[in-house]
Amino acid sequence: MGGIERKLSIMKKIQEQGQVNIAELAEEYGVSVMTIRRDLAKFAKEGMITLEYGGAVLNTGALFEYNMVMKQRECQEEKRRIAKECVSYINDGDSIFLDAGTTICEVARLIAGRKNLTVMTHSLLVANVLSKNDSINLVMCPGKFRATSMAYMGQLTDDFVSSFRFDKLFLAVEGVDSETGLSVPNLTDGITKKRLVRQSKNVICAADSSKFGKSFYYSICDLSEIDLIVTDIGLNPHQAETYKGKVDLKMV
């Protein structure tokens, strides 16, 4: 097992168990204790875990957020299905905004061959995908780069998007809660998303089932302020009924 695969496997184990023991990990993966310490130190530096004597514990809470690399590894098949459904709502001639998120990046890949679309984004990942297609009118937002989101955001971004109206916004979030609505851990990210919701005629939230029942630091909007949530069939049926009474919900 290579270093990247080992780190991903260790992070998955921490997510599932909540905590790990360094000596046990070293034995399980057949590497030295120092190697495991280095792996965990990287996760700790990124704020994903807290190191303790002989081990590490998973960080959780309203401010916790995985970096984009970890997000890309989660629920990959579900995100592809969600993205495919999202694309079905895009019509020729639409002006759309693609938010910063791994599922939204899948949407970008699926429309990369389309024509007669105007796409605005602040996501570096989305821009990289669509920049190769001359038939799409791609507009990149200015702003301060946030590495965790791989996107530009902040006051400059918010002022820029305020001059536009979008037919459809494809929104990415960290939390979907029946009472508190849509939320994210980061204030700057949340303010930009709130502005995007205001500037869009139709708001489609792309969120896999792992996001449901979670509430984070910054509330973007109530469920009543969006038009549709596209999620996967992994959502608990009882949970789904709760949300269907508040917002249109499509499970794929």
C-alpha positions, 0 to 999 in steps of 0.5 A: 500500500502506497503512502496516499492509500495508507493515509486515506485508509487511516482517515476512513478508520478515524472517521468510523471509530472516532479515535485510533492508536498509533502503535496499533496502526503501525502494526496493522499497516506494517510501517514504523510508528514514526511513519504513522505519526507523520501521517497523523501530524499532516491530518492534525495540521489540516485541522481534521484530528487532534493528536493525543498521547499514543493516538488521535481523535476525530475533530467534530463540531460546527466549525469542522471541515474536511479539505477538498482532497478528502471530500473528493474521496467521499461518496464518489458514486453517489456524487456522480448520480447526483451530478447527472440529475442536476445536469438534466435541469440545465437548458440551452441558453441558461446562465448558471452559477456553479458553486465550489464543491466536489459534486458541483465539479462533477456537474462541470465535467458532464456539461463540458461538451455543451454549447450555448451556456454561460457559466460563472464560477468561483471554483478553481476546480470547475474553471479548470474543467470548463476552460478547455471548452470554447463553446461555453461562455465561462466567467471566473469570479475574482476574490481571495483564494481559500485553499480548503474550498479551492475557490475564490471568495470574500468581499470582492467575490460578493460585490462582483456577483451582485451585478448578475442574475443567474437562471440557476445556481447549483449550490454545495453545502456541508449541512442540510437540516430540517430546522436550521436549513443549509449551512457551512462551517466557514463564515466567508464561504457562507456569506458568498453562498448566501449572496449567490442564493439571492442572485439566482432565480432557481436554486438547486442544492446538490448534497449527498445523504451524508450531509443531512441532519447536520448543522454547521456554524454559518446558516446560508438559508432556510429550506423554503428559500431553495427550489430543489435538493438533489441527493442519493437514495442512501437517505433514510426514508423517514428522514426523507419524508421530513424534508419532503414536507419542507422542500422538493427532494429528488433522490437518485 
